Amino acid sequence: MDPAALAVSPFVTLLAWSVVLLVFHVSLQGFSATLELGSAWNAGPRDEEKKPSGKLAGRAARASANFRETYPAFVGLALALAINGDLTGWGLTGAWTWLVCRILYIPLYLAGVPYIRSLIWLGSLAGLLIMVATLIF
């Protein structure tokens, strides 16, 4: 693929936004843990296995871990679609579905909303499957 065409691929833009989302997850997790455990804990070496026990910090940590479970697949699929081209547009639809669902997942997880949160997670998985199908078929 022509490097200039790759540079303007919408998948490259989506990858950049996905990194913003990753940084948001890590920052949210760190901020909520620091609120609970204090700045001295955050600035220290964290040699002891002290972990936040509050709901918000725990949910932020679990939401971040959940994001990082599917993130490598998204990156790989988005790069593959950018390189191969997405002639049908389905791959781009899947990528946007994944990103939007992952954004919606955060407040739902932090608020402890059951079922809807799981449906949103399934939506993000469907986005990845659409990306896979676009590459295979």
N, C-alpha and C positions, 0 to 999 in steps of 0.2 A: 504494500500500500504506500502511496505517496505520503511522505511526512507532512506536507502541507495539509492534505486532506485529513490526516489523523489529528492534526492540531485543531481543526475546526469541528471535529466530531462531537456531537452532543454527549457522547459517552465520556469524553474527557471532562466536560463541564460537570456531569453527574458525579464523576469520580472526585472532582474537587469539592463539590458539595457534601459528598459522603465523608470526606476528611474533616470538614467543618462539623459534621454531626458526630464523628468520632471524638474530636476535641471537646465538643460540648458534653458528651457522655463522661469523659474522663474528668473534666472540670466540675461537672455536677456531682460526681462521686466524691472527688476530693473536697469540694466546698462543703458538702453535707457532713462528711466525716470530720472536717476541721471544726465545723460549728459544734459538733458534739464533743470532740476530744480536745479541742483547743489548738491554738497555733504552735505551742511548744511541741506538741506531738507531731504536727505536720512538719515542722522545721527539724525535728530530731531524727536520729537514725532508725527509729522504729524497730529496735532490736527485740523488744518483747512483742509478743503476738497480741497486742491490744487491738481490738477491733471495735468499731462503733456498734452499739446494741439497739439504737433507736430505729423506729420504723422507716423514716425518710432516708437515712443513710444506708440502711440495709436494702431498701427498695432501689435506691440509686445504684448501688453496687451490683445488685442482681440484674437490673435493666442493662447496665453497661456490659456485664458478662454475657448476657443474652445477645446483645448487639454484636459483640465480638465473635460469637459462634458462627454467624452467617456472613460477617463482613468479608472474610477472605474469599468466599465463593462469589460474592457480588463483585469484588475487585477483579477477580480472574475472568468472570463472565463479561463484565463491562469492557475489559481490555480486549478479550477475544472478539467481541462484537464490533469494537472500534476498528480492529485490524481487518476483520473479515468484511466489514460493512453489514449494514442491516437493511437489506433491500425491501423488506416487507413492513418495517416499522414496528413489528411485534416485539422485537428485542428492546427497543426504546420504551415501549409501553410497559414491558416487564420491569425495566430498570426504574422507571418513574414510580411504578406501583410499589416496588421494594422500598424506595427512598421515602415516599409519602407515608407508607405504613410504619416504617421505622421511626419517623418523626411523631406520628400519632401515638405510637406505643409508649413513648416516654411519659406524657402526663397521665395516661391511663394506668401505667404501672405505679407511678408515684402516688396516685390517688387510691390505689388498691381496687380498681374496678375489675371485677371478674368477668369472665365470658366474653365481653366485648373486646377486652385486651387480647384474649386468646384468638378471637376472630381476626383481629388486626394482625396478629403474628402469622396466622394462616395466610392472610392476604400478602404479607411480605414473602412468605415461602412460595406462594403462587407466582409472584413476580419473578423469583429466581427460576422457577420451573418454566415460565414463559421464555426467559432468556435462554435456558438450556435447549428448549424445543426449537427456538429460532436457529440455534447453532447446528442442531442435529438434522433438522428436516429442511 
